[in-house]
Amino acid sequence: MSARQKLYAALMAGGPHSPARSEKATRLIDALLIEAGVQYVTCQTCGAGYEVGQPCQTCAFDARMAEEQSSRPAADAAPGLTERQARLLDAIRTHEGQWTTARALSLYALTDPGVVQRGTARRDLDALHRAGHLVLVDDDPNRKHYLLHRKDVRP
């Protein structure tokens, strides 16, 4: 029995809905292409060319990038910030408007129930201001608030 016949028999033995069938089918197709002398093929997913018997490098790269970005903690999106500050920054970017310590505390009541100190909210807003993400507005000496710095607005 030739290698091609062995691969075909193995493919058919898995049944039509076998999870390994697509892998077996890929190996069978690759073996047939190599036997025919084909060295490069076009990826059906992205259209890039790749060497027969090897995975598509473009799709592999895209998968790695998607995995890295999805597994990245929120703090990585804004270096130098804690996860809580990064969540606050994300909320400010999403909802914009005036942000006071009271508004930050109401957000923390939902996202970080253990945070109940106004000082924590004040320090987090100040840290975002010092990092250049927020603009401090203190026209009224008894009331100050922060606005999103225009460079941080999402498209």
Order of alpha helices (4+ residues) and beta strands (2+ residues): alpha-alpha-beta-beta-alpha-alpha-alpha-alpha-alpha-beta-beta
